C-alpha cells in the first residue's frame, strides 16, 4: 500500500476496516500506526515508517520531533509514545521460562527489544547458573560506559552474591551502530581476566544497536 494512494483506497481496504475484518496481525507497521494515531486517510503512519525505517527508530523519536510531521500534534505524539511504553511494559510482565543461553542471539533476543530503544548507554550483566540459564539481569551502569567509569568489581558483585558461575555483558550504542569501539574491547579484556580470578566465566560481551548486535567474542575482541 503506497502512502500517496491511501485516500484512493475503498473503505474496506482502509487500515481500521482491515483490522476489524482480519485482525491486527494482518496489518503492516504503517497501517497499525495509522490506527493508533487515528489518522484516517492522512498517510501519517506511512510517512513515519518511510522516515525512520523501523519501529525502533520511531520509538526513539522525542515528543517534539514527532510533531514536525504534518497531522501530528501534541496529542497524537503523546498517544504514540504511550503506545510504545505500554508495549515495553507488557513485554516485562509476560511470564517466561528461564532462558538457556546457547548462542549470542539468545541474549540479543532477550534484551534487544528494550535496549535498542534506550536513549542513554547502559551496561547490563546477565547472570547465569551452571546450565547457562538466565537467573537475573542487572543494570550495572547507565550513562557513559567506558574504562574510566566502570569498576570491574561492580560487574561481578551480584554474580558473587548469588553464586553464579557465568555472566554475559551487554551494552547498547544509542547511535544505533553496534560496531565495538577499541574501549569496548579493552574493558572486555580486563573483565575476562577478573572473571578468571574469581572463577566466573565471562561468556560474551554484546553490543546492541538498532535491531542489530555484535558479539565481541565472535570477533575475538577481548577474549
Secondary structure, 3 states (H helix, E strand, C coil): CCHHHHHHCCHHHCHHHHHHHHCHHHCCHHHHHHHHHCCCCCCHHHHHHHHHCCHHHHHHCCHHHHCCCCCCCHHHHHHHHHHHHHHHHHHHHCCCCCCECCCHHHHHHHHHHHHCCCCCEEEEEEEECCCCEEEEEEEEEEECCCCCCCCHHHHHHHHHHCCCCEEEEEEECCCCCCCCCHHHHHHHHHHHHHHHHHCCEEEEEEEECCCCEEECCCCCCCC
